[in-house]
Every structure is written in C-alpha cells, then in structure tokens.
Amino acid sequence: MATVSSRTLEIARDWKSTDYYNKAESDAWTDPFWKPGTQFRRLFEKLDTTSTVELACGHGRHSVRLLSTKGDQTALQSLVLLDVVEDNVLHCRRRFSDVSGVSVHTNSGYDFHPVEDGSVSAIFCFDAMVHFEYDAVFSYLQDASRILRHGGRALFHHSNLDKYPGSEYRNNPHWRNFMSKNLFAHAATRSGLRVLEQVTIDWDESQNLDCLTLVEKRADGSLKLETPRARNTSSLLTRLAGRARRMGFQK
C-alpha cells in the first residue's frame, strides 16, 4: 500500500522525467505568478517574508523572483527551499550557493522537516501542490501550523478539481489532483490555521480549476473553530410529532 511519502515521490518523479523545469524558467511561464496585478502577486504581498519557506521548489525559479523583488517586501533574512527530489535540491544548492541566507533541503514529501518549530513568518508553494494527493496536502497543513510563528502566514496554490474522486491524477485536466476550495479550507482550519482569503482561478481553458488560499496562524496560538448553532432537539421532536399527528400517522 502506498504511503503519503511514496506517493508524493512518485508524483514528483513524473515531472523529473519531462522538460518541465527548463520550460518553466521562461518569463511566459513565470510572469503569471509574479507580475504586479496578478492574484498570485497580490496575495503574496500579504506575507511577511522576513523568514520564508518555499515548498516544492523545483529548480528554484520562484525563489529567484522572490529575491529579485524583495525590495518591495519586508527585509528577507532567511529563505529555506524544500523539495523531495534530490536532483532538484542539488540544482538549487548550486544555483543559490553565493546567496546569503538561503538554504536548501530534501524533505519527506509530507512535512517541513528539518525546519524548526515556530521559526518562519511565511510559507508559499506555487504550481506544485495542485498535483499533490489530498492526504499529503492535509499533512503539510498540519505541519505548517508547527513551523509558522504566531501571526505567520502561508499562501498555497492548490487544486480545485473535485469532479473525479478516485481518478488517476494524470488523467485529469492539467494533471490536477483531487481537492476543492472547501475541503482545503476545512483541513486548514482543523490544522489550527485561519483562512484569510481564497480565490479560484482559471488555468488555460479550464475554469476555476485552481485555488489560492491564504492562511494565518493565530497570533494568540488558539484554535478557534466556528461551531454550528446547536438545535433544540426536544423542540424539533415535538414539531415532528405534531406534524405526524396532522398527517394521520399517530393517534
């Protein structure tokens, strides 16, 4: 039976065997995430990037953009890049070898180790989590709550495709895995994160295929869940009994 980690590695290897990383370096592929005025950039600017983690960094194209725009952000003191593919990690270590404050690590595929508890102000993940299995997404959200400082925020680009439960992700539009806006919000809340904003976005011809979710770890460290208003059971039963009598089901 596949574990969260083994399934994540299997998905990651799908991208390793293509020319995706070379194509993704082009402005045409990267500008939609970073050009001023895009939803990605607008929400990214709500992060405090003092101490940032990029999840599923690939060859580091998004961190390059972050570093080139850091003058518009809070002063960036540390940047941690994580990926499950060792070749990607080695590539990024070479790419950022002369950039102070940047470190690159291989992670498990389901958590943010070796990042320490409460040590980061921001997490982001672009164009990767859309392919993750739902159990890996849940696991990452739980661990995001561990590594974020109180008041820290995370921005996740994830799938909003819930039409084909149980399908193989390679058969879905743009290889999106099963997930939805609401399911992600539920998992985030259960992980101790407050959902600040969610925006669904089109991907090529597919409408609302993806979602951007901005979450925050509460500054007071509390887990405040919205609780549905309790119903008065006895009153409900009384009304149902009265209705049954009127319909002739009871004497």
C-alpha positions in Angstrom: 0.0 0.0 0.0 1.4 3.4 -1.0 2.3 5.8 1.9 1.9 9.5 1.7 5.7 9.8 1.2 6.0 7.2 -1.5 3.0 8.6 -3.5 4.5 12.1 -3.3 7.8 10.8 -4.6 6.0 9.0 -7.4 4.3 12.2 -8.5 7.5 14.2 -8.2 9.3 11.8 -10.5 6.7 12.3 -13.2 8.0 15.9 -13.5 11.6 14.9 -13.3 11.2 12.8 -16.5 9.9 15.8 -18.6 11.5 19.0 -19.8 9.1 20.9 -17.5 11.8 22.6 -15.4 13.6 24.0 -18.4 10.4 25.4 -19.9 9.2 26.8 -16.5 12.2 29.1 -16.4 10.8 31.3 -19.2 9.1 34.6 -18.4 6.0 33.3 -20.2 5.6 30.5 -17.5 6.7 32.6 -14.5 5.2 36.0 -15.1 1.7 34.9 -14.3 2.8 34.3 -10.7 4.9 37.4 -10.2 3.8 40.3 -12.4 2.2 43.1 -10.4 -1.6 43.0 -10.6 -1.9 39.2 -10.7 -3.8 37.4 -8.0 -0.6 35.4 -7.0 1.4 38.6 -6.5 -1.4 40.4 -4.7 -1.8 37.7 -2.2 2.0 37.1 -1.9 2.4 40.7 -0.8 0.3 40.0 2.2 3.1 37.8 3.6 5.8 38.9 5.9 8.8 37.4 4.1 11.3 38.0 6.9 11.8 34.3 7.2 10.3 32.3 4.3 10.0 28.7 3.2 9.3 27.7 -0.4 7.8 24.2 -0.6 8.4 22.0 -3.7 10.9 24.5 -5.1 11.9 22.5 -8.2 14.8 24.4 -9.8 14.2 27.5 -7.8 12.5 29.8 -10.3 10.1 31.2 -7.8 12.7 31.9 -5.2 14.7 33.7 -7.9 11.7 36.0 -8.4 11.2 36.5 -4.7 14.9 37.5 -4.3 14.6 39.9 -7.2 11.5 41.6 -5.8 12.5 41.6 -2.1 12.9 45.3 -2.2 9.1 45.5 -2.3 8.8 43.2 0.7 9.8 43.1 4.3 13.5 42.6 4.6 14.2 39.0 3.8 16.6 37.5 6.4 16.3 33.8 5.6 14.9 31.6 2.8 14.6 27.9 3.0 13.9 25.8 -0.1 12.4 22.3 0.2 11.9 19.6 -2.4 11.6 15.8 -2.3 13.7 15.2 -5.4 17.4 15.1 -4.6 18.4 16.3 -8.1 16.3 19.5 -7.6 17.9 20.1 -4.2 21.4 19.8 -5.7 20.5 22.1 -8.6 19.2 24.8 -6.2 22.2 24.5 -3.9 24.4 25.3 -6.9 22.1 28.0 -8.1 21.9 29.8 -4.7 25.4 28.9 -3.5 26.5 32.6 -3.4 23.3 34.0 -1.9 23.5 34.6 1.8 20.6 33.5 4.0 19.4 30.8 1.5 19.4 27.1 2.4 18.1 24.1 0.5 17.0 20.8 2.0 15.4 17.5 0.9 12.1 16.9 2.8 9.9 13.9 3.3 7.0 14.6 1.0 4.6 15.2 3.8 6.1 17.7 6.3 8.5 20.6 6.5 11.3 19.0 8.5 14.1 20.0 9.1 12.5 23.4 9.6 12.2 24.2 13.3 9.1 24.9 15.3 7.7 28.4 15.2 10.7 29.6 13.1 9.2 31.1 9.9 7.0 34.1 9.1 5.9 32.9 5.7 5.4 29.7 3.6 4.5 29.6 -0.1 4.0 26.9 -2.7 3.3 27.7 -6.4 2.5 25.3 -9.2 3.2 22.2 -7.3 0.6 21.4 -4.6 -2.0 21.3 -7.4 -0.7 17.8 -8.1 -0.4 16.5 -4.5 -2.7 13.8 -3.1 -5.2 15.1 -0.6 -3.5 13.3 2.3 -0.2 14.9 1.6 -2.0 18.3 1.5 -3.6 17.7 4.9 -0.2 16.6 6.3 1.6 19.7 5.1 -1.1 22.0 6.5 -0.8 20.4 9.9 3.0 20.8 9.8 2.7 24.4 8.5 1.0 25.2 11.8 4.0 23.8 13.6 6.7 25.9 11.8 4.8 29.2 11.5 5.3 31.9 14.1 2.1 33.1 15.7 0.7 35.5 13.2 2.7 33.9 10.4 1.0 33.3 7.1 1.1 30.8 4.2 0.0 31.0 0.6 -0.8 27.8 -1.2 -1.7 27.2 -4.8 -3.8 24.1 -4.9 -6.2 22.2 -7.0 -9.9 23.0 -7.0 -10.9 19.8 -9.0 -13.4 17.6 -7.2 -15.2 16.1 -10.2 -13.3 12.8 -10.4 -12.9 11.2 -7.0 -10.6 8.2 -7.2 -9.3 9.1 -10.6 -5.6 8.9 -11.5 -4.3 12.4 -11.5 -2.5 12.0 -14.9 -5.9 11.6 -16.5 -7.3 14.8 -15.1 -7.1 18.3 -16.7 -3.6 19.6 -16.4 -2.8 16.7 -14.1 -4.7 18.3 -11.2 -5.3 16.0 -8.2 -8.5 15.7 -6.2 -9.1 18.7 -4.0 -11.5 21.5 -3.5 -11.6 25.0 -2.1 -13.9 24.0 0.7 -12.0 20.8 1.5 -8.8 22.7 1.7 -10.3 25.3 4.0 -11.7 22.6 6.3 -8.2 20.9 6.5 -6.5 24.3 7.2 -9.0 25.1 10.0 -8.6 21.7 11.6 -4.8 22.3 11.5 -5.1 25.4 13.6 -4.9 27.9 10.7 -7.3 30.7 9.9 -8.3 31.1 6.3 -8.0 34.7 5.4 -8.8 34.6 1.7 -9.5 32.1 -1.1 -9.5 32.9 -4.8 -10.4 30.4 -7.5 -8.5 30.9 -10.8 -8.7 29.6 -14.3 -5.9 27.5 -15.9 -5.8 27.9 -19.7 -9.3 26.8 -20.8 -10.3 25.2 -17.5 -12.4 27.5 -15.4 -11.9 27.6 -11.6 -9.5 24.7 -11.9 -7.2 26.0 -9.2 -7.4 27.9 -6.0 -5.1 30.3 -4.0 -5.6 30.1 -0.2 -4.0 32.5 2.2 -4.0 31.2 5.8 -2.6 32.6 9.1 -1.6 31.0 12.4 -3.4 32.9 15.1 -1.3 35.4 17.0 -2.6 34.1 20.3 -1.9 30.5 19.3 -5.6 29.4 19.9 -7.6 27.1 17.7 -11.0 28.9 17.3 -13.4 26.8 15.2 -16.7 28.1 14.0 -19.3 26.0 15.8 -22.8 25.5 14.2 -25.6 26.7 16.4 -27.0 23.8 18.5 -30.5 22.8 17.6 -33.2 22.3 20.3 -33.7 18.6 19.9 -36.8 18.3 22.2 -38.5 21.2 20.3 -37.7 19.6 17.0 -39.2 16.2 18.1 -42.3 18.0 19.4 -42.8 19.7 16.0 -42.3 16.4 14.1 -44.7 14.6 16.3 -47.3 17.3 15.8 -46.8 17.1 12.0 -47.2 13.3 12.1 -50.5 13.6 14.0 -51.8 16.1 11.5 -50.9 13.7 8.7 -52.7 10.8 10.4 -49.6 8.7 11.3 -50.3 8.9 15.1 -53.5 8.9 17.2 
